[in-house]
Amino acid sequence: DNKKTRIVPRHIQLAVRNDEELSKLLGAVTIANGGVMPNIHNILLPKKTASSGAPTKSGKDDEEN
């Protein structure tokens, strides 16, 4: 049970970029082997539904009238 943990540059990159003060201090610093921050553009995210209990339109009945 002598498990050692290792702090790699990726851990430092994530910690710095997620912290407001450290990000301001080290904003222009490039951390070697730090990688990039994960970011998914809002347009690519699935749209949220209004409510799950609302009845959905079948489309067939409404178009015939």
CHARMM internal coordinates of N, CA and C (Angstrom, degrees):
IC EDIT
DIST 1 N 1 CA 1.4515
DIST 1 CA 1 C 1.5252
ANGL 1 N 1 CA 1 C 111.91
DIST 1 C 2 N 1.3097
ANGL 1 CA 1 C 2 N 117.43
DIHE 1 N 1 CA 1 C 2 N 29.68
DIST 2 N 2 CA 1.4539
ANGL 1 C 2 N 2 CA 121.45
DIHE 1 CA 1 C 2 N 2 CA 177.89
DIST 2 CA 2 C 1.5282
ANGL 2 N 2 CA 2 C 108.95
DIHE 1 C 2 N 2 CA 2 C -97.99
DIST 2 C 3 N 1.3438
ANGL 2 CA 2 C 3 N 115.50
DIHE 2 N 2 CA 2 C 3 N 65.67
DIST 3 N 3 CA 1.4590
ANGL 2 C 3 N 3 CA 120.14
DIHE 2 CA 2 C 3 N 3 CA -178.38
DIST 3 CA 3 C 1.5231
ANGL 3 N 3 CA 3 C 109.57
DIHE 2 C 3 N 3 CA 3 C -82.65
DIST 3 C 4 N 1.3092
ANGL 3 CA 3 C 4 N 115.04
DIHE 3 N 3 CA 3 C 4 N 125.52
DIST 4 N 4 CA 1.4543
ANGL 3 C 4 N 4 CA 120.68
DIHE 3 CA 3 C 4 N 4 CA 178.17
DIST 4 CA 4 C 1.5270
ANGL 4 N 4 CA 4 C 108.53
DIHE 3 C 4 N 4 CA 4 C -98.82
DIST 4 C 5 N 1.3076
ANGL 4 CA 4 C 5 N 115.72
DIHE 4 N 4 CA 4 C 5 N 140.79
DIST 5 N 5 CA 1.4587
ANGL 4 C 5 N 5 CA 119.60
DIHE 4 CA 4 C 5 N 5 CA 174.81
DIST 5 CA 5 C 1.5161
ANGL 5 N 5 CA 5 C 108.35
DIHE 4 C 5 N 5 CA 5 C -106.59
DIST 5 C 6 N 1.2988
ANGL 5 CA 5 C 6 N 115.12
DIHE 5 N 5 CA 5 C 6 N 146.82
DIST 6 N 6 CA 1.4522
ANGL 5 C 6 N 6 CA 120.39
DIHE 5 CA 5 C 6 N 6 CA -176.63
DIST 6 CA 6 C 1.5219
ANGL 6 N 6 CA 6 C 109.01
DIHE 5 C 6 N 6 CA 6 C -123.33
DIST 6 C 7 N 1.3057
ANGL 6 CA 6 C 7 N 115.85
DIHE 6 N 6 CA 6 C 7 N 131.94
DIST 7 N 7 CA 1.4576
ANGL 6 C 7 N 7 CA 121.06
DIHE 6 CA 6 C 7 N 7 CA 175.99
DIST 7 CA 7 C 1.5223
ANGL 7 N 7 CA 7 C 107.17
DIHE 6 C 7 N 7 CA 7 C -92.11
DIST 7 C 8 N 1.3186
ANGL 7 CA 7 C 8 N 115.48
DIHE 7 N 7 CA 7 C 8 N 114.41
DIST 8 N 8 CA 1.4590
ANGL 7 C 8 N 8 CA 121.31
DIHE 7 CA 7 C 8 N 8 CA -179.56
DIST 8 CA 8 C 1.5301
ANGL 8 N 8 CA 8 C 108.56
DIHE 7 C 8 N 8 CA 8 C -101.91
DIST 8 C 9 N 1.3266
ANGL 8 CA 8 C 9 N 118.03
DIHE 8 N 8 CA 8 C 9 N 163.69
DIST 9 N 9 CA 1.4681
ANGL 8 C 9 N 9 CA 120.24
DIHE 8 CA 8 C 9 N 9 CA -179.41
DIST 9 CA 9 C 1.5296
ANGL 9 N 9 CA 9 C 113.91
DIHE 8 C 9 N 9 CA 9 C -55.47
DIST 9 C 10 N 1.3176
ANGL 9 CA 9 C 10 N 117.52
DIHE 9 N 9 CA 9 C 10 N -30.33
DIST 10 N 10 CA 1.4708
ANGL 9 C 10 N 10 CA 120.66
DIHE 9 CA 9 C 10 N 10 CA 178.45
DIST 10 CA 10 C 1.5209
ANGL 10 N 10 CA 10 C 110.47
DIHE 9 C 10 N 10 CA 10 C -62.57
DIST 10 C 11 N 1.3256
ANGL 10 CA 10 C 11 N 117.47
DIHE 10 N 10 CA 10 C 11 N -40.75
DIST 11 N 11 CA 1.4636
ANGL 10 C 11 N 11 CA 121.04
DIHE 10 CA 10 C 11 N 11 CA 178.79
DIST 11 CA 11 C 1.5227
ANGL 11 N 11 CA 11 C 110.90
DIHE 10 C 11 N 11 CA 11 C -63.77
DIST 11 C 12 N 1.3227
ANGL 11 CA 11 C 12 N 116.22
DIHE 11 N 11 CA 11 C 12 N -40.10
DIST 12 N 12 CA 1.4653
ANGL 11 C 12 N 12 CA 120.51
DIHE 11 CA 11 C 12 N 12 CA 178.97
DIST 12 CA 12 C 1.5245
ANGL 12 N 12 CA 12 C 110.11
DIHE 11 C 12 N 12 CA 12 C -66.16
DIST 12 C 13 N 1.3315
ANGL 12 CA 12 C 13 N 116.87
DIHE 12 N 12 CA 12 C 13 N -42.19
DIST 13 N 13 CA 1.4678
ANGL 12 C 13 N 13 CA 121.36
DIHE 12 CA 12 C 13 N 13 CA 179.03
DIST 13 CA 13 C 1.5218
ANGL 13 N 13 CA 13 C 110.86
DIHE 12 C 13 N 13 CA 13 C -59.95
DIST 13 C 14 N 1.3277
ANGL 13 CA 13 C 14 N 117.57
DIHE 13 N 13 CA 13 C 14 N -47.59
DIST 14 N 14 CA 1.4634
ANGL 13 C 14 N 14 CA 120.97
DIHE 13 CA 13 C 14 N 14 CA -179.38
DIST 14 CA 14 C 1.5203
ANGL 14 N 14 CA 14 C 111.41
DIHE 13 C 14 N 14 CA 14 C -64.61
DIST 14 C 15 N 1.3163
ANGL 14 CA 14 C 15 N 117.12
DIHE 14 N 14 CA 14 C 15 N -40.49
DIST 15 N 15 CA 1.4634
ANGL 14 C 15 N 15 CA 120.48
DIHE 14 CA 14 C 15 N 15 CA -179.72
DIST 15 CA 15 C 1.5233
ANGL 15 N 15 CA 15 C 111.32
DIHE 14 C 15 N 15 CA 15 C -66.26
DIST 15 C 16 N 1.3251
ANGL 15 CA 15 C 16 N 117.01
DIHE 15 N 15 CA 15 C 16 N -42.85
DIST 16 N 16 CA 1.4662
ANGL 15 C 16 N 16 CA 120.82
DIHE 15 CA 15 C 16 N 16 CA -178.08
DIST 16 CA 16 C 1.5230
ANGL 16 N 16 CA 16 C 110.71
DIHE 15 C 16 N 16 CA 16 C -67.60
DIST 16 C 17 N 1.3063
ANGL 16 CA 16 C 17 N 118.03
DIHE 16 N 16 CA 16 C 17 N -45.39
DIST 17 N 17 CA 1.4702
ANGL 16 C 17 N 17 CA 121.12
DIHE 16 CA 16 C 17 N 17 CA -175.33
DIST 17 CA 17 C 1.5255
ANGL 17 N 17 CA 17 C 112.38
DIHE 16 C 17 N 17 CA 17 C -72.94
DIST 17 C 18 N 1.3248
ANGL 17 CA 17 C 18 N 118.40
DIHE 17 N 17 CA 17 C 18 N -24.37
DIST 18 N 18 CA 1.4637
ANGL 17 C 18 N 18 CA 120.82
DIHE 17 CA 17 C 18 N 18 CA 178.60
DIST 18 CA 18 C 1.5222
ANGL 18 N 18 CA 18 C 112.92
DIHE 17 C 18 N 18 CA 18 C -87.83
DIST 18 C 19 N 1.3170
ANGL 18 CA 18 C 19 N 117.86
DIHE 18 N 18 CA 18 C 19 N -10.42
DIST 19 N 19 CA 1.4562
ANGL 18 C 19 N 19 CA 121.68
DIHE 18 CA 18 C 19 N 19 CA 179.34
DIST 19 CA 19 C 1.5256
ANGL 19 N 19 CA 19 C 108.98
DIHE 18 C 19 N 19 CA 19 C -102.00
DIST 19 C 20 N 1.3328
ANGL 19 CA 19 C 20 N 116.58
DIHE 19 N 19 CA 19 C 20 N 129.01
DIST 20 N 20 CA 1.4639
ANGL 19 C 20 N 20 CA 120.88
DIHE 19 CA 19 C 20 N 20 CA -174.68
DIST 20 CA 20 C 1.5268
ANGL 20 N 20 CA 20 C 112.26
DIHE 19 C 20 N 20 CA 20 C -63.62
DIST 20 C 21 N 1.3223
ANGL 20 CA 20 C 21 N 117.32
DIHE 20 N 20 CA 20 C 21 N -47.14
DIST 21 N 21 CA 1.4648
ANGL 20 C 21 N 21 CA 120.55
DIHE 20 CA 20 C 21 N 21 CA -176.74
DIST 21 CA 21 C 1.5266
ANGL 21 N 21 CA 21 C 111.89
DIHE 20 C 21 N 21 CA 21 C -69.80
DIST 21 C 22 N 1.3265
ANGL 21 CA 21 C 22 N 116.66
DIHE 21 N 21 CA 21 C 22 N -43.91
DIST 22 N 22 CA 1.4659
ANGL 21 C 22 N 22 CA 119.26
DIHE 21 CA 21 C 22 N 22 CA 178.92
DIST 22 CA 22 C 1.5248
ANGL 22 N 22 CA 22 C 111.10
DIHE 21 C 22 N 22 CA 22 C -66.31
DIST 22 C 23 N 1.3305
ANGL 22 CA 22 C 23 N 116.47
DIHE 22 N 22 CA 22 C 23 N -36.12
DIST 23 N 23 CA 1.4538
ANGL 22 C 23 N 23 CA 120.15
DIHE 22 CA 22 C 23 N 23 CA 178.91
DIST 23 CA 23 C 1.5218
ANGL 23 N 23 CA 23 C 110.98
DIHE 22 C 23 N 23 CA 23 C -64.63
DIST 23 C 24 N 1.3334
ANGL 23 CA 23 C 24 N 116.23
DIHE 23 N 23 CA 23 C 24 N -38.39
DIST 24 N 24 CA 1.4654
ANGL 23 C 24 N 24 CA 119.88
DIHE 23 CA 23 C 24 N 24 CA 177.74
DIST 24 CA 24 C 1.5310
ANGL 24 N 24 CA 24 C 110.30
DIHE 23 C 24 N 24 CA 24 C -68.20
DIST 24 C 25 N 1.3230
ANGL 24 CA 24 C 25 N 116.74
DIHE 24 N 24 CA 24 C 25 N -40.67
DIST 25 N 25 CA 1.4592
ANGL 24 C 25 N 25 CA 121.41
DIHE 24 CA 24 C 25 N 25 CA -178.70
DIST 25 CA 25 C 1.5268
ANGL 25 N 25 CA 25 C 111.78
DIHE 24 C 25 N 25 CA 25 C -68.73
DIST 25 C 26 N 1.3251
ANGL 25 CA 25 C 26 N 116.56
DIHE 25 N 25 CA 25 C 26 N -43.06
DIST 26 N 26 CA 1.4643
ANGL 25 C 26 N 26 CA 121.71
DIHE 25 CA 25 C 26 N 26 CA -175.52
DIST 26 CA 26 C 1.5261
ANGL 26 N 26 CA 26 C 111.95
DIHE 25 C 26 N 26 CA 26 C -110.06
DIST 26 C 27 N 1.3214
ANGL 26 CA 26 C 27 N 117.06
DIHE 26 N 26 CA 26 C 27 N 31.78
DIST 27 N 27 CA 1.4587
ANGL 26 C 27 N 27 CA 121.19
DIHE 26 CA 26 C 27 N 27 CA -176.44
DIST 27 CA 27 C 1.5150
ANGL 27 N 27 CA 27 C 113.89
DIHE 26 C 27 N 27 CA 27 C -63.09
DIST 27 C 28 N 1.3194
ANGL 27 CA 27 C 28 N 117.43
DIHE 27 N 27 CA 27 C 28 N -36.46
DIST 28 N 28 CA 1.4623
ANGL 27 C 28 N 28 CA 121.05
DIHE 27 CA 27 C 28 N 28 CA -176.71
DIST 28 CA 28 C 1.5251
ANGL 28 N 28 CA 28 C 112.42
DIHE 27 C 28 N 28 CA 28 C -96.26
DIST 28 C 29 N 1.3250
ANGL 28 CA 28 C 29 N 117.24
DIHE 28 N 28 CA 28 C 29 N 6.53
DIST 29 N 29 CA 1.4635
ANGL 28 C 29 N 29 CA 121.32
DIHE 28 CA 28 C 29 N 29 CA -176.98
DIST 29 CA 29 C 1.5229
ANGL 29 N 29 CA 29 C 110.04
DIHE 28 C 29 N 29 CA 29 C -89.06
DIST 29 C 30 N 1.3227
ANGL 29 CA 29 C 30 N 116.16
DIHE 29 N 29 CA 29 C 30 N 136.32
DIST 30 N 30 CA 1.4579
ANGL 29 C 30 N 30 CA 121.60
DIHE 29 CA 29 C 30 N 30 CA 173.55
DIST 30 CA 30 C 1.5178
ANGL 30 N 30 CA 30 C 108.35
DIHE 29 C 30 N 30 CA 30 C -100.56
DIST 30 C 31 N 1.3258
ANGL 30 CA 30 C 31 N 116.29
DIHE 30 N 30 CA 30 C 31 N 123.64
DIST 31 N 31 CA 1.4624
ANGL 30 C 31 N 31 CA 121.26
DIHE 30 CA 30 C 31 N 31 CA 179.16
DIST 31 CA 31 C 1.5241
ANGL 31 N 31 CA 31 C 107.48
DIHE 30 C 31 N 31 CA 31 C -97.10
DIST 31 C 32 N 1.3264
ANGL 31 CA 31 C 32 N 116.74
DIHE 31 N 31 CA 31 C 32 N 116.43
DIST 32 N 32 CA 1.4606
ANGL 31 C 32 N 32 CA 121.28
DIHE 31 CA 31 C 32 N 32 CA -178.44
DIST 32 CA 32 C 1.5219
ANGL 32 N 32 CA 32 C 110.03
DIHE 31 C 32 N 32 CA 32 C -63.12
DIST 32 C 33 N 1.3194
ANGL 32 CA 32 C 33 N 116.23
DIHE 32 N 32 CA 32 C 33 N 135.54
DIST 33 N 33 CA 1.4676
ANGL 32 C 33 N 33 CA 123.98
DIHE 32 CA 32 C 33 N 33 CA -178.50
DIST 33 CA 33 C 1.5236
ANGL 33 N 33 CA 33 C 112.17
DIHE 32 C 33 N 33 CA 33 C 60.76
DIST 33 C 34 N 1.3187
ANGL 33 CA 33 C 34 N 117.33
DIHE 33 N 33 CA 33 C 34 N 25.69
DIST 34 N 34 CA 1.4592
ANGL 33 C 34 N 34 CA 121.10
DIHE 33 CA 33 C 34 N 34 CA 179.50
DIST 34 CA 34 C 1.5127
ANGL 34 N 34 CA 34 C 113.24
DIHE 33 C 34 N 34 CA 34 C -86.52
DIST 34 C 35 N 1.3222
ANGL 34 CA 34 C 35 N 116.71
DIHE 34 N 34 CA 34 C 35 N -21.33
DIST 35 N 35 CA 1.4543
ANGL 34 C 35 N 35 CA 119.94
DIHE 34 CA 34 C 35 N 35 CA -178.07
DIST 35 CA 35 C 1.5190
ANGL 35 N 35 CA 35 C 111.04
DIHE 34 C 35 N 35 CA 35 C 76.84
DIST 35 C 36 N 1.3294
ANGL 35 CA 35 C 36 N 115.54
DIHE 35 N 35 CA 35 C 36 N -163.71
DIST 36 N 36 CA 1.4607
ANGL 35 C 36 N 36 CA 121.22
DIHE 35 CA 35 C 36 N 36 CA -179.38
DIST 36 CA 36 C 1.5194
ANGL 36 N 36 CA 36 C 109.17
DIHE 35 C 36 N 36 CA 36 C -119.40
DIST 36 C 37 N 1.3191
ANGL 36 CA 36 C 37 N 115.34
DIHE 36 N 36 CA 36 C 37 N 161.29
DIST 37 N 37 CA 1.4605
ANGL 36 C 37 N 37 CA 120.34
DIHE 36 CA 36 C 37 N 37 CA 177.62
DIST 37 CA 37 C 1.5266
ANGL 37 N 37 CA 37 C 108.93
DIHE 36 C 37 N 37 CA 37 C -78.26
DIST 37 C 38 N 1.3237
ANGL 37 CA 37 C 38 N 117.74
DIHE 37 N 37 CA 37 C 38 N 134.70
DIST 38 N 38 CA 1.4572
ANGL 37 C 38 N 38 CA 119.54
DIHE 37 CA 37 C 38 N 38 CA 178.07
DIST 38 CA 38 C 1.5223
ANGL 38 N 38 CA 38 C 110.19
DIHE 37 C 38 N 38 CA 38 C -68.67
DIST 38 C 39 N 1.3297
ANGL 38 CA 38 C 39 N 116.22
DIHE 38 N 38 CA 38 C 39 N 132.99
DIST 39 N 39 CA 1.4578
ANGL 38 C 39 N 39 CA 120.84
DIHE 38 CA 38 C 39 N 39 CA -179.44
DIST 39 CA 39 C 1.5186
ANGL 39 N 39 CA 39 C 108.68
DIHE 38 C 39 N 39 CA 39 C -152.20
DIST 39 C 40 N 1.3248
ANGL 39 CA 39 C 40 N 116.42
DIHE 39 N 39 CA 39 C 40 N 126.42
DIST 40 N 40 CA 1.4554
ANGL 39 C 40 N 40 CA 122.17
DIHE 39 CA 39 C 40 N 40 CA 175.96
DIST 40 CA 40 C 1.5174
ANGL 40 N 40 CA 40 C 106.92
DIHE 39 C 40 N 40 CA 40 C -113.41
DIST 40 C 41 N 1.3312
ANGL 40 CA 40 C 41 N 116.87
DIHE 40 N 40 CA 40 C 41 N 124.83
DIST 41 N 41 CA 1.4560
ANGL 40 C 41 N 41 CA 121.17
DIHE 40 CA 40 C 41 N 41 CA -178.32
DIST 41 CA 41 C 1.5288
ANGL 41 N 41 CA 41 C 109.74
DIHE 40 C 41 N 41 CA 41 C -63.22
DIST 41 C 42 N 1.3423
ANGL 41 CA 41 C 42 N 116.08
DIHE 41 N 41 CA 41 C 42 N 143.11
DIST 42 N 42 CA 1.4669
ANGL 41 C 42 N 42 CA 121.16
DIHE 41 CA 41 C 42 N 42 CA -175.77
DIST 42 CA 42 C 1.5205
ANGL 42 N 42 CA 42 C 112.94
DIHE 41 C 42 N 42 CA 42 C -60.03
DIST 42 C 43 N 1.3143
ANGL 42 CA 42 C 43 N 118.53
DIHE 42 N 42 CA 42 C 43 N -30.58
DIST 43 N 43 CA 1.4625
ANGL 42 C 43 N 43 CA 121.17
DIHE 42 CA 42 C 43 N 43 CA -179.81
DIST 43 CA 43 C 1.5274
ANGL 43 N 43 CA 43 C 110.63
DIHE 42 C 43 N 43 CA 43 C -65.43
DIST 43 C 44 N 1.3126
ANGL 43 CA 43 C 44 N 117.12
DIHE 43 N 43 CA 43 C 44 N -30.92
DIST 44 N 44 CA 1.4634
ANGL 43 C 44 N 44 CA 121.13
DIHE 43 CA 43 C 44 N 44 CA -176.75
DIST 44 CA 44 C 1.5238
ANGL 44 N 44 CA 44 C 113.47
DIHE 43 C 44 N 44 CA 44 C -82.82
DIST 44 C 45 N 1.3363
ANGL 44 CA 44 C 45 N 117.66
DIHE 44 N 44 CA 44 C 45 N -12.78
DIST 45 N 45 CA 1.4581
ANGL 44 C 45 N 45 CA 120.71
DIHE 44 CA 44 C 45 N 45 CA -179.77
DIST 45 CA 45 C 1.5213
ANGL 45 N 45 CA 45 C 110.37
DIHE 44 C 45 N 45 CA 45 C -76.51
DIST 45 C 46 N 1.3407
ANGL 45 CA 45 C 46 N 118.52
DIHE 45 N 45 CA 45 C 46 N 149.17
DIST 46 N 46 CA 1.4721
ANGL 45 C 46 N 46 CA 120.04
DIHE 45 CA 45 C 46 N 46 CA 177.98
DIST 46 CA 46 C 1.5181
ANGL 46 N 46 CA 46 C 110.44
DIHE 45 C 46 N 46 CA 46 C -65.49
DIST 46 C 47 N 1.3507
ANGL 46 CA 46 C 47 N 115.04
DIHE 46 N 46 CA 46 C 47 N 146.38
DIST 47 N 47 CA 1.4589
ANGL 46 C 47 N 47 CA 120.12
DIHE 46 CA 46 C 47 N 47 CA -179.17
DIST 47 CA 47 C 1.5174
ANGL 47 N 47 CA 47 C 109.85
DIHE 46 C 47 N 47 CA 47 C -74.88
DIST 47 C 48 N 1.3394
ANGL 47 CA 47 C 48 N 115.54
DIHE 47 N 47 CA 47 C 48 N 144.77
DIST 48 N 48 CA 1.4555
ANGL 47 C 48 N 48 CA 121.13
DIHE 47 CA 47 C 48 N 48 CA 178.81
DIST 48 CA 48 C 1.5225
ANGL 48 N 48 CA 48 C 109.32
DIHE 47 C 48 N 48 CA 48 C -81.99
DIST 48 C 49 N 1.3279
ANGL 48 CA 48 C 49 N 116.76
DIHE 48 N 48 CA 48 C 49 N 142.15
DIST 49 N 49 CA 1.4600
ANGL 48 C 49 N 49 CA 120.61
DIHE 48 CA 48 C 49 N 49 CA 177.38
DIST 49 CA 49 C 1.5161
ANGL 49 N 49 CA 49 C 109.51
DIHE 48 C 49 N 49 CA 49 C -87.15
DIST 49 C 50 N 1.3495
ANGL 49 CA 49 C 50 N 116.59
DIHE 49 N 49 CA 49 C 50 N 154.65
DIST 50 N 50 CA 1.4640
ANGL 49 C 50 N 50 CA 121.43
DIHE 49 CA 49 C 50 N 50 CA -176.75
DIST 50 CA 50 C 1.5243
ANGL 50 N 50 CA 50 C 110.59
DIHE 49 C 50 N 50 CA 50 C -65.22
DIST 50 C 51 N 1.3300
ANGL 50 CA 50 C 51 N 117.32
DIHE 50 N 50 CA 50 C 51 N -55.59
DIST 51 N 51 CA 1.4623
ANGL 50 C 51 N 51 CA 121.30
DIHE 50 CA 50 C 51 N 51 CA 176.41
DIST 51 CA 51 C 1.5141
ANGL 51 N 51 CA 51 C 108.84
DIHE 50 C 51 N 51 CA 51 C -157.00
DIST 51 C 52 N 1.3031
ANGL 51 CA 51 C 52 N 116.09
DIHE 51 N 51 CA 51 C 52 N 149.09
DIST 52 N 52 CA 1.4585
ANGL 51 C 52 N 52 CA 119.79
DIHE 51 CA 51 C 52 N 52 CA -176.47
DIST 52 CA 52 C 1.5246
ANGL 52 N 52 CA 52 C 111.83
DIHE 51 C 52 N 52 CA 52 C -79.65
DIST 52 C 53 N 1.3459
ANGL 52 CA 52 C 53 N 118.96
DIHE 52 N 52 CA 52 C 53 N -19.48
DIST 53 N 53 CA 1.4569
ANGL 52 C 53 N 53 CA 121.90
DIHE 52 CA 52 C 53 N 53 CA -177.34
DIST 53 CA 53 C 1.5153
ANGL 53 N 53 CA 53 C 113.85
DIHE 52 C 53 N 53 CA 53 C -87.04
DIST 53 C 54 N 1.3170
ANGL 53 CA 53 C 54 N 118.74
DIHE 53 N 53 CA 53 C 54 N -8.31
DIST 54 N 54 CA 1.4552
ANGL 53 C 54 N 54 CA 121.60
DIHE 53 CA 53 C 54 N 54 CA -177.96
DIST 54 CA 54 C 1.5222
ANGL 54 N 54 CA 54 C 109.93
DIHE 53 C 54 N 54 CA 54 C -73.33
DIST 54 C 55 N 1.3374
ANGL 54 CA 54 C 55 N 116.49
DIHE 54 N 54 CA 54 C 55 N 139.82
DIST 55 N 55 CA 1.4656
ANGL 54 C 55 N 55 CA 118.87
DIHE 54 CA 54 C 55 N 55 CA 178.12
DIST 55 CA 55 C 1.5262
ANGL 55 N 55 CA 55 C 110.16
DIHE 54 C 55 N 55 CA 55 C -69.33
DIST 55 C 56 N 1.3090
ANGL 55 CA 55 C 56 N 115.84
DIHE 55 N 55 CA 55 C 56 N 142.24
DIST 56 N 56 CA 1.4549
ANGL 55 C 56 N 56 CA 120.55
DIHE 55 CA 55 C 56 N 56 CA -179.69
DIST 56 CA 56 C 1.5160
ANGL 56 N 56 CA 56 C 109.57
DIHE 55 C 56 N 56 CA 56 C -98.73
DIST 56 C 57 N 1.3102
ANGL 56 CA 56 C 57 N 115.80
DIHE 56 N 56 CA 56 C 57 N 150.20
DIST 57 N 57 CA 1.4579
ANGL 56 C 57 N 57 CA 120.63
DIHE 56 CA 56 C 57 N 57 CA 178.50
DIST 57 CA 57 C 1.5195
ANGL 57 N 57 CA 57 C 108.94
DIHE 56 C 57 N 57 CA 57 C -80.13
DIST 57 C 58 N 1.3221
ANGL 57 CA 57 C 58 N 115.62
DIHE 57 N 57 CA 57 C 58 N 135.53
DIST 58 N 58 CA 1.4516
ANGL 57 C 58 N 58 CA 118.70
DIHE 57 CA 57 C 58 N 58 CA 177.61
DIST 58 CA 58 C 1.5167
ANGL 58 N 58 CA 58 C 110.62
DIHE 57 C 58 N 58 CA 58 C -82.96
DIST 58 C 59 N 1.3489
ANGL 58 CA 58 C 59 N 116.69
DIHE 58 N 58 CA 58 C 59 N -21.32
DIST 59 N 59 CA 1.4473
ANGL 58 C 59 N 59 CA 119.74
DIHE 58 CA 58 C 59 N 59 CA 177.47
DIST 59 CA 59 C 1.5093
ANGL 59 N 59 CA 59 C 112.28
DIHE 58 C 59 N 59 CA 59 C 88.90
DIST 59 C 60 N 1.3040
ANGL 59 CA 59 C 60 N 118.87
DIHE 59 N 59 CA 59 C 60 N -38.16
DIST 60 N 60 CA 1.4483
ANGL 59 C 60 N 60 CA 122.89
DIHE 59 CA 59 C 60 N 60 CA -176.86
DIST 60 CA 60 C 1.5285
ANGL 60 N 60 CA 60 C 111.13
DIHE 59 C 60 N 60 CA 60 C -70.80
DIST 60 C 61 N 1.3248
ANGL 60 CA 60 C 61 N 118.25
DIHE 60 N 60 CA 60 C 61 N -49.40
DIST 61 N 61 CA 1.4574
ANGL 60 C 61 N 61 CA 122.52
DIHE 60 CA 60 C 61 N 61 CA -176.93
DIST 61 CA 61 C 1.5226
ANGL 61 N 61 CA 61 C 111.61
DIHE 60 C 61 N 61 CA 61 C -68.28
DIST 61 C 62 N 1.3069
ANGL 61 CA 61 C 62 N 118.08
DIHE 61 N 61 CA 61 C 62 N -37.60
DIST 62 N 62 CA 1.4556
ANGL 61 C 62 N 62 CA 121.39
DIHE 61 CA 61 C 62 N 62 CA -176.58
DIST 62 CA 62 C 1.5285
ANGL 62 N 62 CA 62 C 111.94
DIHE 61 C 62 N 62 CA 62 C -72.67
DIST 62 C 63 N 1.3161
ANGL 62 CA 62 C 63 N 118.60
DIHE 62 N 62 CA 62 C 63 N -32.30
DIST 63 N 63 CA 1.4551
ANGL 62 C 63 N 63 CA 121.43
DIHE 62 CA 62 C 63 N 63 CA -176.65
DIST 63 CA 63 C 1.5216
ANGL 63 N 63 CA 63 C 112.11
DIHE 62 C 63 N 63 CA 63 C -76.58
DIST 63 C 64 N 1.3263
ANGL 63 CA 63 C 64 N 118.70
DIHE 63 N 63 CA 63 C 64 N -24.45
DIST 64 N 64 CA 1.4579
ANGL 63 C 64 N 64 CA 121.36
DIHE 63 CA 63 C 64 N 64 CA -178.21
DIST 64 CA 64 C 1.5161
ANGL 64 N 64 CA 64 C 111.91
DIHE 63 C 64 N 64 CA 64 C -74.94
DIST 64 C 65 N 1.3381
ANGL 64 CA 64 C 65 N 119.67
DIHE 64 N 64 CA 64 C 65 N -26.59
DIST 65 N 65 CA 1.4677
ANGL 64 C 65 N 65 CA 122.12
DIHE 64 CA 64 C 65 N 65 CA -177.35
DIST 65 CA 65 C 1.4716
ANGL 65 N 65 CA 65 C 112.31
DIHE 64 C 65 N 65 CA 65 C -82.04
END
COOR INIT
IC SEED 1 N 1 CA 1 C
IC BUILD
